[in-house]
C-alpha cells in the first residue's frame, strides 16, 4: 500500500501538477531556499553543504561543552552557567536575566542550574542592594577553583577548534550567528504554523 505523504506548503498558491517518473530522467530536487543572493547558478547545492557543515560543527561544539562539564562533574549547561558567571560577575555579581542572555539559555533554565550549582557550593547568591527584588550570583571560592582547574582543558580544545581562524573572522562569524539567532525565532514560528496546519489544529 502506498503511503500518502503530507503536503508541504511551499508558500505559493499554485500547485504543480504531479509528474510521472521517468527512469531515464535524473531527479533534480526542488530548491530548499529561494533567496537569489544565496543560490549558485540557480541551485542550492552549496547552501545545503553549508547547512550540513553547520550542523556537524554545532554538534561537536555541544559535545565539547558536555566534556568540559564532565571534567567538573557537571552537565554541559551547568558548565556554561558556571563559566558565564565567571565572565559576567564583575565585583558584585550578575543578575539571572543578564546571565541567561549571555549564555543564550532560557532564564528559567538558568535559574534552575544556578540553584544546583549553589547547592554544590560553586556559586553564591545574594540580594542586589540596589534592587532588593533581584538576586546577584557570584562564584564561590570553590567555583573559582573549578574554573581555574578546567581552564587549561578549555584552552587546548579551543586552540584546536579555532586554529587558522583570525579575530576578524570570529567577528564575522558572530555577526552571522547573531542574525541566524534572530531569524531562527521566526523560522520556529513557521515550523509551528506548518505543524498546526498539518495536524488540523
DRENDO-1510 file (C-alpha; in Angstrom, 1 decimal, always signed):
<recs>
REC; n; res; u; v; w
REC; 1; UNK; +0.0; +0.0; +0.0 .
REC; 2; UNK; +1.3; +3.4; -0.9 .
REC; 3; UNK; +1.9; +5.8; +2.0 .
REC; 4; UNK; +0.4; +9.2; +1.3 .
REC; 5; UNK; +3.0; +11.9; +2.3 .
REC; 6; UNK; +1.7; +15.1; +3.9 .
REC; 7; UNK; +1.5; +18.1; +1.6 .
REC; 8; UNK; +4.1; +20.7; +2.2 .
REC; 9; UNK; +3.1; +24.3; +1.8 .
REC; 10; UNK; +5.7; +25.9; -0.5 .
REC; 11; UNK; +4.3; +29.4; +0.2 .
REC; 12; UNK; +2.7; +29.6; -3.3 .
REC; 13; UNK; -1.0; +29.3; -4.1 .
REC; 14; UNK; -0.1; +27.5; -7.3 .
REC; 15; UNK; +0.2; +23.7; -7.1 .
REC; 16; UNK; +2.4; +22.0; -9.6 .
REC; 17; UNK; +0.9; +19.1; -11.4 .
REC; 18; UNK; +2.3; +15.7; -10.5 .
REC; 19; UNK; +4.8; +14.4; -12.9 .
REC; 20; UNK; +5.1; +10.8; -13.9 .
REC; 21; UNK; +8.5; +9.4; -13.0 .
REC; 22; UNK; +10.7; +8.5; -15.9 .
REC; 23; UNK; +13.5; +6.1; -15.0 .
REC; 24; UNK; +15.7; +7.6; -17.7 .
REC; 25; UNK; +15.4; +11.1; -16.3 .
REC; 26; UNK; +17.6; +12.2; -13.4 .
REC; 27; UNK; +15.7; +13.6; -10.5 .
REC; 28; UNK; +16.5; +17.2; -9.7 .
REC; 29; UNK; +15.4; +18.1; -6.2 .
REC; 30; UNK; +13.4; +21.3; -5.7 .
REC; 31; UNK; +15.1; +24.3; -4.1 .
REC; 32; UNK; +15.2; +24.3; -0.3 .
REC; 33; UNK; +15.7; +28.1; -0.3 .
REC; 34; UNK; +14.7; +30.8; -2.7 .
REC; 35; UNK; +16.9; +33.8; -1.8 .
REC; 36; UNK; +18.6; +34.6; -5.1 .
REC; 37; UNK; +21.6; +36.0; -3.3 .
REC; 38; UNK; +22.4; +32.6; -1.8 .
REC; 39; UNK; +21.8; +30.5; -4.8 .
REC; 40; UNK; +24.8; +29.5; -7.1 .
REC; 41; UNK; +23.9; +29.2; -10.8 .
REC; 42; UNK; +20.2; +28.9; -9.7 .
REC; 43; UNK; +20.9; +25.9; -7.4 .
REC; 44; UNK; +21.2; +25.5; -3.7 .
REC; 45; UNK; +23.8; +22.7; -3.6 .
REC; 46; UNK; +26.4; +24.8; -1.8 .
REC; 47; UNK; +23.8; +26.1; +0.6 .
REC; 48; UNK; +22.9; +22.5; +1.5 .
REC; 49; UNK; +26.6; +21.6; +2.1 .
REC; 50; UNK; +26.9; +24.7; +4.3 .
REC; 51; UNK; +23.9; +23.6; +6.4 .
REC; 52; UNK; +25.4; +20.1; +6.9 .
REC; 53; UNK; +28.7; +21.6; +8.0 .
REC; 54; UNK; +27.0; +24.0; +10.5 .
REC; 55; UNK; +25.1; +21.0; +12.0 .
REC; 56; UNK; +28.2; +19.0; +12.2 .
REC; 57; UNK; +30.2; +21.8; +13.9 .
REC; 58; UNK; +27.4; +22.7; +16.3 .
REC; 59; UNK; +27.1; +19.0; +17.3 .
REC; 60; UNK; +30.8; +18.8; +18.0 .
REC; 61; UNK; +30.7; +22.1; +20.0 .
REC; 62; UNK; +27.9; +20.7; +22.1 .
REC; 63; UNK; +30.0; +17.5; +22.7 .
REC; 64; UNK; +33.0; +19.7; +23.8 .
REC; 65; UNK; +30.7; +21.6; +26.2 .
REC; 66; UNK; +29.5; +18.3; +27.6 .
REC; 67; UNK; +33.1; +17.2; +28.1 .
REC; 68; UNK; +34.0; +20.4; +29.9 .
REC; 69; UNK; +31.1; +19.8; +32.2 .
REC; 70; UNK; +32.1; +16.2; +32.8 .
REC; 71; UNK; +35.6; +17.4; +33.8 .
REC; 72; UNK; +34.0; +19.1; +36.8 .
REC; 73; UNK; +31.2; +16.6; +37.4 .
REC; 74; UNK; +28.6; +18.9; +35.8 .
REC; 75; UNK; +26.3; +18.8; +32.8 .
REC; 76; UNK; +27.1; +20.9; +29.7 .
REC; 77; UNK; +24.6; +23.6; +30.6 .
REC; 78; UNK; +25.8; +23.7; +34.2 .
REC; 79; UNK; +29.3; +24.3; +32.9 .
REC; 80; UNK; +28.0; +27.1; +30.6 .
REC; 81; UNK; +26.3; +28.8; +33.5 .
REC; 82; UNK; +29.4; +28.5; +35.8 .
REC; 83; UNK; +31.8; +29.9; +33.2 .
REC; 84; UNK; +29.2; +32.5; +32.3 .
REC; 85; UNK; +29.2; +33.8; +35.9 .
REC; 86; UNK; +33.0; +33.9; +35.9 .
REC; 87; UNK; +32.9; +36.3; +32.9 .
REC; 88; UNK; +29.9; +38.4; +33.9 .
REC; 89; UNK; +30.0; +38.7; +37.7 .
REC; 90; UNK; +32.3; +41.7; +37.9 .
REC; 91; UNK; +32.7; +42.9; +41.5 .
REC; 92; UNK; +29.2; +42.5; +42.8 .
REC; 93; UNK; +27.7; +39.6; +40.8 .
REC; 94; UNK; +25.4; +39.1; +37.8 .
REC; 95; UNK; +21.6; +39.1; +37.6 .
REC; 96; UNK; +19.9; +35.9; +36.3 .
REC; 97; UNK; +18.4; +37.7; +33.3 .
REC; 98; UNK; +21.7; +39.1; +32.2 .
REC; 99; UNK; +23.4; +35.8; +32.7 .
REC; 100; UNK; +20.7; +34.0; +30.7 .
REC; 101; UNK; +21.2; +36.5; +27.8 .
REC; 102; UNK; +25.0; +36.0; +27.9 .
REC; 103; UNK; +24.9; +32.2; +27.8 .
REC; 104; UNK; +21.9; +32.0; +25.4 .
REC; 105; UNK; +19.8; +29.9; +27.7 .
REC; 106; UNK; +16.2; +30.4; +28.9 .
REC; 107; UNK; +16.0; +32.4; +32.2 .
REC; 108; UNK; +14.0; +29.5; +33.9 .
REC; 109; UNK; +16.7; +27.0; +32.9 .
REC; 110; UNK; +19.5; +29.3; +34.2 .
REC; 111; UNK; +17.6; +29.8; +37.5 .
REC; 112; UNK; +17.4; +26.0; +37.9 .
REC; 113; UNK; +21.1; +25.5; +37.1 .
REC; 114; UNK; +22.1; +28.3; +39.4 .
REC; 115; UNK; +20.2; +26.6; +42.2 .
REC; 116; UNK; +22.0; +23.3; +41.5 .
REC; 117; UNK; +25.5; +25.0; +41.4 .
REC; 118; UNK; +24.7; +26.9; +44.6 .
REC; 119; UNK; +23.9; +23.7; +46.4 .
REC; 120; UNK; +27.1; +22.2; +45.0 .
REC; 121; UNK; +28.9; +25.1; +46.7 .
REC; 122; UNK; +30.2; +26.6; +43.3 .
REC; 123; UNK; +28.0; +29.7; +43.3 .
REC; 124; UNK; +26.8; +32.1; +45.9 .
REC; 125; UNK; +23.6; +34.2; +45.7 .
REC; 126; UNK; +22.8; +37.4; +47.5 .
REC; 127; UNK; +20.2; +40.1; +47.2 .
REC; 128; UNK; +21.0; +43.1; +45.0 .
REC; 129; UNK; +21.5; +46.1; +47.2 .
REC; 130; UNK; +20.2; +48.5; +44.5 .
REC; 131; UNK; +17.1; +46.3; +43.7 .
REC; 132; UNK; +16.1; +44.0; +46.5 .
REC; 133; UNK; +13.8; +42.1; +44.2 .
REC; 134; UNK; +16.7; +40.9; +42.2 .
REC; 135; UNK; +19.4; +38.2; +43.0 .
REC; 136; UNK; +23.0; +38.6; +42.2 .
REC; 137; UNK; +25.2; +35.5; +41.5 .
REC; 138; UNK; +28.9; +35.1; +42.0 .
REC; 139; UNK; +31.5; +32.3; +42.1 .
REC; 140; UNK; +32.3; +30.9; +45.5 .
REC; 141; UNK; +36.0; +30.2; +46.2 .
REC; 142; UNK; +35.2; +26.6; +45.2 .
REC; 143; UNK; +33.7; +27.9; +42.0 .
REC; 144; UNK; +36.8; +29.9; +41.2 .
REC; 145; UNK; +39.0; +26.9; +41.8 .
REC; 146; UNK; +36.8; +24.8; +39.5 .
REC; 147; UNK; +37.1; +27.4; +36.7 .
REC; 148; UNK; +40.9; +27.6; +37.2 .
REC; 149; UNK; +41.0; +23.8; +37.1 .
REC; 150; UNK; +39.2; +23.3; +33.8 .
REC; 151; UNK; +40.7; +26.4; +32.0 .
REC; 152; UNK; +43.8; +24.5; +30.6 .
REC; 153; UNK; +41.5; +21.9; +29.1 .
REC; 154; UNK; +39.3; +24.6; +27.5 .
REC; 155; UNK; +42.4; +26.3; +26.0 .
REC; 156; UNK; +43.6; +23.1; +24.4 .
REC; 157; UNK; +40.3; +22.3; +22.9 .
REC; 158; UNK; +39.6; +25.9; +21.7 .
REC; 159; UNK; +43.1; +26.2; +20.3 .
REC; 160; UNK; +42.3; +23.2; +18.1 .
REC; 161; UNK; +38.8; +24.4; +17.2 .
REC; 162; UNK; +39.9; +27.9; +16.1 .
REC; 163; UNK; +43.2; +27.1; +14.6 .
REC; 164; UNK; +43.9; +29.2; +11.5 .
REC; 165; UNK; +40.9; +31.5; +12.2 .
REC; 166; UNK; +41.5; +35.2; +12.6 .
REC; 167; UNK; +39.9; +37.7; +15.0 .
REC; 168; UNK; +38.2; +39.3; +12.0 .
REC; 169; UNK; +36.7; +36.0; +11.0 .
REC; 170; UNK; +35.5; +35.5; +14.6 .
REC; 171; UNK; +33.8; +38.9; +14.4 .
REC; 172; UNK; +32.1; +38.0; +11.1 .
REC; 173; UNK; +31.1; +34.6; +12.5 .
REC; 174; UNK; +29.5; +36.3; +15.5 .
REC; 175; UNK; +27.6; +38.7; +13.1 .
REC; 176; UNK; +26.3; +35.8; +11.0 .
REC; 177; UNK; +25.2; +33.8; +14.1 .
REC; 178; UNK; +23.6; +36.8; +15.7 .
REC; 179; UNK; +21.5; +37.2; +12.5 .
REC; 180; UNK; +20.8; +33.5; +12.5 .
REC; 181; UNK; +19.7; +33.6; +16.1 .
REC; 182; UNK; +17.3; +36.4; +15.4 .
REC; 183; UNK; +15.9; +34.8; +12.2 .
REC; 184; UNK; +15.5; +31.4; +14.0 .
REC; 185; UNK; +12.7; +32.8; +16.1 .
REC; 186; UNK; +10.7; +33.5; +13.0 .
REC; 187; UNK; +11.8; +30.2; +11.5 .
REC; 188; UNK; +10.5; +28.3; +14.5 .
REC; 189; UNK; +7.2; +30.2; +14.3 .
REC; 190; UNK; +6.9; +29.0; +10.7 .
REC; 191; UNK; +7.6; +25.4; +11.8 .
REC; 192; UNK; +4.9; +25.6; +14.4 .
REC; 193; UNK; +2.5; +27.1; +11.9 .
REC; 194; UNK; +3.1; +24.3; +9.4 .
REC; 195; UNK; +2.7; +21.6; +12.1 .
REC; 196; UNK; -0.6; +23.2; +13.3 .
REC; 197; UNK; -1.9; +23.2; +9.8 .
REC; 198; UNK; -0.7; +19.7; +9.1 .
REC; 199; UNK; -2.4; +18.4; +12.3 .
REC; 200; UNK; -5.5; +20.3; +11.5 .
REC; 201; UNK; -5.3; +22.3; +14.8 .
</recs>
